[in-house]
């Protein structure tokens, strides 16, 4: 398939079928990625509660990696999809190359700064003193792999946003399957413990990076060429406009993860600090796994949106957005009902030996399930605004869930409710973000309908 064939498919094929075609490989990639995070936690949970808390602490650093990877991936990818819709292949190639090389350089600098200071980094991320050695063990290989993890996220989003999600799926899924296979080998057979889980993740991410880079050399992909590495203020401005909502969203995700670690340890009963941190780490992975389906479906909608907005086919943009929103809401309603009923059993899968972890984790999971179906609408609406370059509403919606609403809730609710307030904070933030999203959703729906 050539780029011209891709243009024809993206602008003429029936929208619902096209969104589903784009979404299936993305869902597979997202679910598999979330699955190996869950598997990491499940295997490490067999070691100790402190080890489980250690990988929870490390999640905040991985969120930082995602912040820059998604920033460059969404920023360059959104420009690529619109440029291809406008048949400007040269501009797409330059932005793709600059968007790929820059996070490689930033990731290398980050690794060089963090590797000699792992204990400081673990404490900064909120590790209680008894958890610091386990957090260090997990962070070591993750820090080494930072350049490849950042740029792999960029490549995956570039491929997805130009309508080549199959190539991204192959790279991500291959790495995730390898991670799942290497986890028990390194953790138990080679007796590496938490370090084994980290090394397995680092090797799998390097494998994904190689496969994703190979995907850019396919005929239907925008190629990464060194001669196209022509950084300029104009190119970075394009990346900035398209990636700013993702950057803010991930930065606040990182801040939320660190704050959650601190609050879990602060408001837990004496002697239960590690169990509380581990419980929130487990629930975070469970919710990520459930949300990965909706996120994958929404990301399948993005290239359809970008191509058709670039081609001025606004009716197709509106149809794709509404379809993705309804699908996500229906799916999360079912998942939330199951999660609410089976919360203790689901949490116990990770560490059945710790009743305190199960109790705190089950209560937290049930609170989050109450508001979870609301997440679909503001997720897809934020992605719509990001793709059509309405930067302010896209950024606002992206920072509300784990920023403007979650952080204040996390700071204020526990003052009156203790640990229960920490458990409730995410649900409160989701309700408030949904309420803020409604007027934006109504407005953009009318605008797209009138311009169709």
N, C-alpha and C positions, 0 to 999 in steps of 0.2 A: 504494500500500500504506500503510495506517495503522499506528500504533504497536500497536494491538490485533492486526492481521494479522501484524505482525512477531513478537509474542509467541507467537501460535499456531504459526507456522512454526518458531521457535527451540526450542519445547518439545515439538513433536509429530512433525516430519519425521524420518525415519530418520537416525541420527547420522552415519554415514560419508558419506552423500550430502550432508548439511548441512555437515559440515566441509569437504568438497571444494568445495562452492559458496562458502563463506566464504573458502576458501584461494586459489582461482584468481585473483581480482582482487588479493589481497594479494601473492601470488607475483609476478604481473606487475609490480606496483608496486615490490616489493623488487628484483627482477632488473633492472628498468629503471634504478632508482636506482644499483644497484651497477655497471651497465653504463656509465653516464656517468662514474662515478669511474674506471673502467678506461679509457674513451675519453680522458678528461682526461690520464691518465698516458701513454697511447699517443701522443697528439698532442704533448704537452710533451716526451716522450722523443726526438722528432725534433729538438729544439733543442739539448740538451746533457745530460750526466749531472748537472751542478749544478742545472739546471732541474728535472729529475726528482726530485732530492733535495729541492728547495725545496717542491714540492707534498706530498712525504712529511712534511716538517716541519709544514706547514700542517694536515695531517690531525689532529694533536693538538688544534688549536683547534676544528676542526669536531666532534671528539669531545666537547669541552666544550659546544658548542652542543647536541649531541644529548643530553648528560646532563640539561640543564634541560628541553629539549623533551620527552624521553621521561618525565621525572619528572612533569611536569604532564599530559602526555597519558595515560600509563598510570594515574597517580593519579586523575585525574578520570574517565577512561574506564572503569576498573574499577568505580568507584562508579556510573556511569551504567548500565552493563550490569546490575548487581545491582538498582539502583533500578527499571529497566524490568521486570526479572523479577518484582519485587514490586509493579509498577504504581504507583510513586511518581514521576510525571512531573515534578512541581514541584521536587522535590529534585534530579532529574537536570538540569533547566534551570539552576538556580543554580550547581551545581558545574561544569557545562560552561562557563558564562560566566566565572566566576572563574578556572577553569583555562586559559582562552584569554587573558584580558586580562593576567594576571600575568606570563607570559613575554614578552609584548610590552614591558611596562615594564622588566623586568630586562634584556632584550636591548638596549633603547635605552641603558640605563645602561652596559652592557658596551661597546657600540660607542663611546660618548663617552669612556670611559676608555682604550680600546686604540688608537684611531685615531691619536692623537698620539705613540704609543710603539711603533711597529711593529718597529723594530730591536731594542729591548729585548725585545719579545714573541718575536721569532724566536730570539734567543739563549736565552731562557728555555725555549723548546720544544726546544732541543738542536741548533740549526743550527751547523755548522762555519762559520768566518768567510767562506770562499769561497762558501757557500750563502746567507748572510744576505740579499744583495740580491734573489735569486730568491724567497726565502720572503716577503720584504716585498712584492714585486710581487703574489704570489698572495694574501696575507692582506688587502691593502688593500680590495678590493671585498667579500670575504667578511665582513670586520668591519662594513662599511657595511650589509650585508644581514642582520646578526645578529638583529634583532628579528623579521623576517619568517621567517627560517629556524627560529628557536625555536618561534614560534607555529604555523607550518605543520606541524611535527612533532606538536605538541599536537593540532591539528585532525584530522590524519590518523588518529591513534590514537583520538581520540574517535569519529570516524565508524566506524572499524573495529570498535571494541569495542561499539558499539550495533547491529552487524550490517549496516552500510551501507558495506562495504568497496569497493563499486563506485564510490561517489563519491570515496573516497580515492584509488582507482586512477586515476581520470580526472585528478585534480589532480596527483598525483605523476608519472604517465607523461607528461602534457602538458609539464610542466616539464623532465623528463629528455630528451624528444625535442627540445625547443627547445634545450637545452644542447648536445646532440650536433650539432645543425645550426649553432649559433653558434660552436662551438669553432674549426673550421678558418677560418671567416670572420674572426674577431677575431685569432686567433693568426698566421695566415699572410697573408690578403688585406689586413687592416689593419695588419699587421706590429706587433702589440701584444705578441707573445711570451707570457710567463707571465701578464702582466696581462690579456691577452685571454681566457685560460682562466678566470681569476678573474671577469672581468666577465660572461662567458657563464653561469657558475654563478649569480652574483648575480641576473641578469635572469630566469633560469629559475626560481629559487626564489621570486621575487616573483610570477611567473605562477602557480606552484603555490599560493601563499598565497591569491591572489584566487579561484581555482577551488575550493579547499577551503572557503573561507568561504562561497561561493555554495552549496556542497553542504549546509551546515547549515540552509538555508532550505527544503529539500525537506520535503514533508508527513511523510515517515517518519523524519525526523531530529529530534533534540533541538535546538531553535533557540538561537542565541546572541543574547540580547537585553540591551541595556544596562541595562534596569530590573532584570535578574536579577544584575547585578554587585553582590552583597552579600557582600563578604568578611567572614569571621568566623573565630574560632579553630576552631569546629566544622567549617567547610568546609575550612580548610587541614589540619585533622587528618585528614579523610577522604582528601584528596589525598595527604597525607604517608604514611598507612598503605598506600595502594594504589600509590604511586609510589616509595617508599623503595628497594625492590630494584632498580628501573631506575636510580635516581639513583646508588646505590653501584656498580652494574655499569658505568655510563658514566663515572663518576669514575675508577674503576680502569682502564677502557679508556684514558682520557686519560693517566693516570699511566704506564700500560704503554707507550703510544705515545711519550711523552717519554723514558722510560727506555730504550726500544729505540733511539731516535735517539742518545742519549748513548753507549750501550754499543757500537753499531755503529761509531761514529767512534773510540771509545776503543780497541777491540780489533782494528780493521782494521790492516793493514800500512801503514807510512808511504807517503803518496801515494795510498792507496786509500780514504780516508775518505769522500769523496763517492760513490764507487761502492758502498761498503757501505751507506750510508744509503739510496741510491737502490734498491739490491737489496731491502732489507727493505720499502721503500715499495711496490715492485712486487708482492712476495709478499703483502703485506697486502691489496692490492686484488684479487689473484687469489682469495685465500681468502674474502674478503668476497663476491665474486661467486658462488662455489660455495655458500657458506653461506646466501646470500639466499633460495634455494629452500626450504631447511629452515626458515629463520626465517619466511618467508612462510606456509608450511604451518602452522607452530606458531601463528602469530598468527591464522590462520584458525580454529584450535581455540579461541582465547581467548573470543570472544563466545559460542560454544556453551557453554563452561564457565560463564561468568558468568551468562547467562540461566538455565541449568538449575540452577545452584547456588542462585541466588536463588529459583527455583521449587521447591527441595528435591527435585529429580530427580537424585539422586546416581549412580544407575546410568548415566545418560546422560553425566554428567561423566567417570566412569571409562572408559567406552567411547571417548569422544572422545580422552582423554589417551593411552590405549594405542594407538589407531590412529595418532595423530600421531607417537608415539615410534617405532613400527615403520617407518612410511613414511620418516621422516628417517634412520634408521639404514641402511636399504636403499639409499637414494639416495646417502648419503655413502660407502658402501662402493664403489659404482661410480665415483663421482667421484674418490675417493682413488686407486684403482687406475690410472685414466687419468693423473692428475696425477703419480703417482710415475714412471710409465714415460716420459712426455713432458715432464718438468720442464724440461730445457734449452731445448727448442723453444718451450714456453709463455713462459718468461721472455724469450727472445730477441725475441718479438713486440713488446716494449716498447722495447728499445734494443739492437739487434743489433751496434752499433758498439763496445760495451764488453764485452770478454771477462771482465773481472773481475766486473762486475755479473752477467753470466750465470752464472759459476761460483758465486758466493756465493748468488745467488737460487735456482739449481737445487738446491743442497744444502739450503737452508732449506725450500724447497717440499717436498722429499722427506721431511724430518724431520716436517713438519707433517702430511703425508698419512698417515703411519704411525698417528697417533692420532686423525685427524679423524673417523672414523665414531663414536667414543665421544661426540662433542659432542651428538648429537641427544637422547639420553636426559636429560642434565642440563639441556638447554635447555627441553625441553617440561615436565619436572618442576618446574623453577623457575617457569615461567609458570603452571602449575597452582596451586602454592602462592600465587603472587602474586594470582591471580584469586579464590581462596577465602579470602584474607586471613589466611593463615598467614605472617605477616610475617617471623619469624625464619628459618625454613628457606628461604623465598624469597630473603631478603637474603643468607644464607650461600652458597647455591648461585650467586647472581648475582655475588658478589665473588671466588669462588675462582679461576675460570679466568684472569682478568687481574689478580688482586689477591693473595689469600692464598698462592697457589701460584706464579703466574707471576713476580711481582716478586722473591721470594727465589731462584727458579731463575735468573732473569736476573742477579742479583747474585752468586750463588755458583758456578754452573757455569763461567762464563768464567775464574774464578780458577785453575781446573785445566786447562780445555780451550781457553781463548782464545776466538777468534771462533766456533769450533765449539760452544762452550757457549751462545753467544747464539742460534745456529741451532737448538739442541735445546730451548731453554727452553719454547717453547709446547707442544711435544709432551709434555714431562714434566708441565706444568701440566694438560693435558687428561686424562692418565691418572689423576693424583691426584684431580682433580675428579670424574671418573667413579666412582672407588672410594668417595669420600665420598657420592656421590649414591645408591648402591645401597641402603643401609639405609633412607633416606628414601623411596625409590621403593617398596620392599617394604611399608613401614608405611602409606603413603597408599593403596596398592592394596588392602590388607586393610581399612582403615577405610572406604573408599568402597564396597567390596563388602559389608561387613557392614551399612552403612546403606541399601543399595539396597532 
